[in-house]
Amino acid sequence: MRITESCAECLYDKQKHLTDNETYLARVREIIENRSEEDTSPYLVYLFDKEYVKCFGERYSYADIKKQYNDLMLSMEAEIRKRIEESDEPLKEALFLARVGNYIDFGAMNHVDTNVFLQLFEHVQISARDEKTYQSFLEECEHAKNFLLVADNCGEIVLDKLMLEQLRRRFPKLDITVLVRGGEVLNDVIEEDASYVGIDKVARILPNGAAVAGTIYGMLNDAAKEVLDHADVILAKGQGNYESLSNHGRHIFFAFLCKCDHFAAKFGVEKLTGMFVEER
C-alpha cells in the first residue's frame, strides 16, 4: 500500500512522540524522504528501528505494555468465552470481537485508551458488507484444509485464540497455523506472547523470521513463505498486515479497525470502524 504524504508525516510524528533526539529524527526524515514507490509503512518502521538502535543502543521496549494487555484480556477470557458460546452464531461473534481487539495498536496510534477499547468491545458493529464477506469466509473454510491467521497485536491475540476455538469447532478438519512476528517490534505478537496466552492449544505457532510490523514477503523465512503460499484460507489482522499484503495477487481476508484518517478515507468510513475485506 503506497505511502502518501499524509502517511509520511504521520510516521514522522509517531517517532517524534517517542523522542526529541534531533540526530535520530533527522535520520527518520531522511528515510521518509528517500522512500521508494514500493516501500510500505511497516518497512519504514523497520528502518526507523534500526536507526533507533544505532542512536540509543536498544529498541524502545513494549514488553510491559504487551503483558498489560495480554493479562487484561486473559482476565476477561472466561466472560468473553461465555458471551461467544451463548450467542446465536458463536464463530461470527468471536470473529468480530477479535476484530475489535485490533484497537490495541501502539503503532497506528500514539495513545491507546482502555476505556475506548472496552466501549467498542461492548458495542460491536457488523455491517451489511461484513455479513457478505463473512458468508464468503464460511464458504472458503468449508472446502479448506489449511488455515492461516496472520496475527498482529498483543491483547488482540487472546481474542484471536477464542475465535480459533470456534473456527476449529465449526471446521474440525482445518489445520490451523498462526503466523507471528520473528522479533520484537512495537506491541506486535511474537512466539513467546502467543504461547503465553495459550494459542498453542488451538493452533501451530510459526514465527515469520522478521521483526517487522507487517508481513513483507521478501523478508520472511522459508517456513513462513511456504505456509503463506499454500494456505487455503488466509485471515490477516491489522492495518500493518493489510499495508504489506494487499494488492499482491493473493486471496486474503483482512480484518482491522480503521485507526487513522488515511484508512478511514480509503474505505469511506469513520475512524475506528471495523473492516472485514476479502481481496482476490
C-alpha positions, 0 to 999 in steps of 0.5 A: 500500500503506497505511502502518501504524504499524509502517511509520511508525516504521520510516521514522522510524528509517531517517532517524534512522540517517542523522542526529541533526539534531533540526530535520530529524527533527522535520520527518520526524515531522511528515510521518509524522504528517500522512500521508494514507490514500493516501500510500505509503512511497516518497512519504514518502521523497520528502518526507523528501528534500526536507526533507533538502535544505532542512536540509543543502543536498544529498541524502545521496549513494549514488553510491559505494555504487551503483558498489560494487555495480554493479562487484561484480556486473559482476565476477561477470557472466561466472560468473553468465552461465555458471551461467544458460546451463548450467542446465536452464531458463536464463530461470527461473534468471536470473529468480530470481537477479535476484530475489535481487539485490533484497537490495541495498536501502539503503532497506528496510534500514539495513545491507546485508551482502555476505556475506548477499547472496552466501549467498542468491545461492548458495542460491536458493529457488523455491517451489511458488507461484513455479513457478505464477506463473512458468508464468503469466509464460511464458504472458503473454510468449508472446502479448506484444509489449511488455515492461516491467521496472520496475527498482529497485536498483543491483547488482540491475540487472546481474542484471536485464540477464542475465535480459533476455538470456534473456527476449529469447532465449526471446521474440525478438519482445518489445520490451523497455523498462526503466523507471528512476528520473528522479533520484537517490534512495537506491541506486535505478537511474537512466539513467546506472547502467543504461547503465553496466552495459550494459542498453542492449544488451538493452533501451530505457532510459526514465527515469520523470521522478521521483526517487522510490523507487517508481513513483507514477503521478501523478508520472511523465512522459508517456513513462513513463505511456504505456509503463506503460499499454500494456505487455503484460507488466509485471515490477516489482522491489522492495518500493518498486515493489510499495508504489506499484503494487499494488492499482491495477487493473493486471496486474503481476508483482512480484518482491522479497525480503521485507526487513522484518517488515511484508512478511514478515507480509503474505505469511506468510513469513520475512524475506528470502524471495523473492516472485514475485506476479502481481496482476490 
